[in-house]
């Protein structure tokens, strides 16, 4: 996988825009840094003698996102996907594996290119947490909607459950754009009603709260990542509970 990168020349402006627009309705961008998968007890590892270990047989949940998902500025085990893993294990869901598909700087267009690779054979639920970088790069709300729809369609075709997580555009981009951007997610939730789950805002309770963000005012700190995990966990646990057992009839 080749990490997406953005230039650093406009970084100061990006941070200024987001800091000025920080509120409960403000999105966040990703900065260019390759993401690393979260290690877990069920991850594939080389077996002794160079042989390949068997594929995991549990329930994998893949999170397709940007730097918020990747955990920019945090240790790998502090990012919100790792915190989700902890919540599942704490309640005895030892067969559940969370795969961190976060890539710093990624957009929904990048997600379209990456989703096929992320959906391994044992992935049964896909969390789509992209869009913040679309706003900062000037993609239209229509482009964001259409790219997210493509990602959802790929997952549905592979019989993978989808949890779409919304994002909000920075206030500095204007009310017209912010409304269109917000509505793109709402339209998808309506378009796929009964097929996907929808969580309106990834950074609910985190955006604009200095106690839950790093010094850049954009990326969640360790406690902010815990807050995001707590927001997502109930819906993901419900989806896991509703899954048929592996190899069972749909």
SVG drawing of the C-alpha trace seen along z (x, -y; Angstrom):
<svg xmlns="http://www.w3.org/2000/svg" viewBox="-34 -31 47 56">
<polyline fill="none" stroke="black" stroke-width="0.4" points="0.0,0.0 1.4,-3.4 0.6,-6.1 -1.2,-9.2 0.7,-12.4 -0.1,-16.1 2.3,-19.0 3.4,-20.7 3.4,-24.2 -0.2,-24.8 -0.1,-23.1 -0.1,-26.3 -3.2,-27.5 -5.0,-24.2 -4.3,-24.2 -5.6,-27.8 -8.8,-27.0 -9.5,-24.0 -8.7,-25.8 -10.9,-28.6 -13.7,-26.3 -13.4,-23.9 -16.9,-23.1 -19.1,-20.1 -19.8,-20.4 -16.1,-20.6 -14.3,-17.9 -10.7,-17.1 -8.1,-16.3 -5.3,-13.8 -1.6,-14.7 0.7,-12.6 2.0,-9.7 1.7,-6.0 -0.5,-4.0 0.4,-0.7 -2.1,2.1 -2.9,2.7 -1.3,5.9 -3.6,8.3 -3.6,11.8 -5.4,13.0 -3.2,11.2 -1.4,13.4 2.2,14.1 5.0,16.1 5.1,19.6 8.4,21.3 10.4,22.4 9.1,19.6 5.6,21.2 2.6,18.9 0.3,19.1 -3.3,20.0 -5.7,17.2 -7.7,16.0 -11.1,17.5 -12.7,14.9 -14.8,11.8 -12.7,9.0 -13.9,5.4 -11.9,3.1 -11.8,-0.6 -11.2,-2.6 -10.1,-6.1 -7.5,-8.8 -5.1,-10.1 -7.8,-10.1 -8.1,-6.4 -4.4,-5.9 -3.8,-7.6 -1.4,-10.4 0.6,-11.6 -0.3,-8.6 1.2,-5.2 -0.5,-2.5 -2.2,-1.0 -3.6,-4.4 -5.6,-5.0 -9.3,-4.5 -9.3,-1.2 -7.0,0.3 -9.4,-1.1 -12.3,0.6 -10.3,3.9 -9.9,3.4 -13.7,2.8 -14.5,6.0 -12.0,8.1 -13.2,6.6 -16.7,8.0 -15.5,11.4 -15.6,10.9 -12.2,12.6 -12.9,13.7 -13.3,10.1 -10.3,8.5 -10.1,4.8 -8.1,3.9 -6.7,0.4 -7.1,-0.8 -6.2,-4.4 -4.0,-6.2 -3.0,-9.8 -4.0,-12.3 -6.5,-10.0 -9.7,-11.1 -12.8,-9.2 -11.3,-8.8 -8.3,-7.1 -10.7,-4.9 -12.3,-3.8 -8.8,-2.6 -8.0,-0.9 -11.2,0.8 -10.8,3.9 -7.4,4.7 -8.7,4.0 -11.6,6.3 -9.8,9.6 -11.7,12.9 -12.5,12.7 -13.6,9.1 -17.3,9.1 -17.9,5.4 -16.4,2.3 -16.4,-1.0 -16.1,-3.9 -14.6,-7.0 -13.5,-9.2 -14.3,-12.7 -12.5,-15.3 -9.7,-15.7 -12.2,-16.0 -13.4,-19.3 -9.8,-20.6 -8.8,-19.7 -11.9,-21.3 -13.7,-18.2 -17.4,-18.8 -20.0,-17.3 -21.2,-15.4 -17.8,-13.8 -17.6,-12.8 -21.1,-11.3 -20.3,-9.4 -17.0,-8.0 -18.5,-6.9 -21.3,-5.2 -18.7,-3.3 -17.0,-2.1 -20.3,-1.0 -21.3,0.8 -18.0,2.8 -18.6,3.9 -22.2,4.9 -21.1,6.9 -18.8,8.8 -21.5,9.3 -19.7,7.2 -21.7,5.1 -21.1,1.4 -21.1,-1.3 -20.9,-4.7 -19.5,-7.4 -20.1,-11.0 -17.7,-14.0 -18.3,-17.7 -16.6,-20.4 -14.8,-23.3 -16.8,-26.4 -14.5,-28.5 -15.6,-26.9 -18.9,-28.6 -22.4,-27.5 -23.4,-26.5 -20.6,-24.1 -20.9,-22.8 -24.6,-22.1 -24.0,-20.3 -21.2,-18.3 -23.3,-17.3 -26.2,-16.4 -24.0,-14.0 -23.8,-11.7 -27.4,-12.0 -28.4,-11.2 -26.3,-8.1 -27.9,-7.0 -31.3,-7.4 -30.2,-5.8 -28.9,-2.7 -31.5,-2.6 -32.0,0.9 -28.7,2.0 -26.0,0.0 -25.7,-1.6 -25.0,-5.3 -23.3,-7.3 -23.6,-11.0 -20.2,-12.4 -16.9,-10.7 -15.7,-13.5 -18.9,-13.9 -17.9,-15.3 -14.3,-15.5 -14.1,-18.3 -13.4,-21.6 -12.6,-20.2 -8.9,-21.0 -8.9,-18.3 -9.5,-15.6 -7.3,-16.9 -3.5,-17.2 -1.9,-20.6 -2.7,-21.0 -6.4,-21.2 -7.2,-18.7 -6.2,-15.2 -7.6,-13.4 -5.3,-12.7 -5.4,-9.4 -8.5,-10.2 -10.1,-11.6 -9.5,-8.3 -11.1,-6.5 -14.2,-8.8 -14.4,-7.9 -14.2,-4.2 -16.9,-4.5 -19.1,-6.3 -18.7,-3.5 -18.6,-0.5 -22.3,0.0 -23.3,0.1 -20.4,2.4 -21.2,4.8 -24.8,4.9 -23.7,5.6 -21.4,8.4 -24.2,9.9 -26.4,10.0 -23.9,11.7 -24.5,15.3 -21.8,17.7 -18.9,18.2 -19.9,20.8 -23.5,20.7 -26.5,19.9 -27.5,16.2"/>
</svg>
